[in-house]
Amino acid sequence: TFRILHGSRDLAFALVGTTQQFGMIAETLRVIGPRHAVADAPAARELAPMGGSIDFENVSFAYADGRTVFRNFTLHVPAGQRIGVVGPSGAGKSTLVGLLQRLDDPQAGRVLFDGQPLTAVTQDSLRAAIAVVPQEIALFHRSVLENIRYGRPDATDEQVREAAHAARCDDFIQALPEGYDTLVGERGIKLSGGQRQRIGIARAILKDAPIIVLDEATSALDSHSEEEVQRALERLIHGRTVLAVAHRLSTLSGFDRIVVLKDGRIIEDGPPSDLHARGGAFHALWRMQARGLAEDTITRRAG
Ligand code: ATP
């Protein structure tokens, strides 16, 4: 038996049986997601989601190895706003997203969800209120239907199919050898990067949370896949608060606001049209991407 700490729950697994069964447990653990270093406060309450506003209030944060990422960082995201976070590698984009999910607590300042400090609410209720579409979509060795149901375990088959349809997965799933019953994951049918992303979006649609976090993969998609993923995303983010770490700037078309981070500081903040007019870092990124330069080159030059 081994134990891992997952949020407030201590999950115990008995490792008996075949190597294949062990492999399934390992996959399950991967799908569960990153470890949580923080514990619920004894008096933690259930988060009461309202519109889905986000606040970083004078946040200072350093990783355990001493590197400081944010110093006195403040950001207010009103409910329903779509905000894109861009900036060079190491600027703090993933750290920001991690603090919002309370993977770590800041050393100073507070992070709030609808005015409620994350340290005062249970992690289970916080996780239920945020749907994350991660860079890497982990798939179980199960049917594609079960893989999508992971977004909301109590969803009916019909609800899973509706979410798949909304995320533009339906066509490629119908074309699989056994449709929705086709096994995917490590020893199953391999799905393309764009298809996996759409499965991740279908999970998030099914979850129906007020806040969406998009942590976009750096790898480029072909233009057809990109278009399909973009349409799926539009369906997902409709009417919700969205915080997107975007590498493909096309993902941010129609967003209300862009924040450009550098060394943990906001160097530009405003509607995309204003940032274009200003001709600064965001505009430079946009122009480089429009010229079709490789994604990683763009990220490195952004500063
Ligand atoms: P990228 O575009 O490359 O993903 P980013 O803007 O998301 O970069 P972060 O991953 O948030 O940047 O990293 C911010 C800083 O914190 C970097 O200097 C990074 O090396 C450091 N860092 C990130 N994660 C950890 C960690 N788990 N432990 C220690 N330092 C970390």
Residues whose N, C-alpha, C, O or C-beta is under 5 A from the ligand:
A	BS01	ATP	Y63 V69 G87 P88 S89 G90 A91 G92 K93 S94 T95
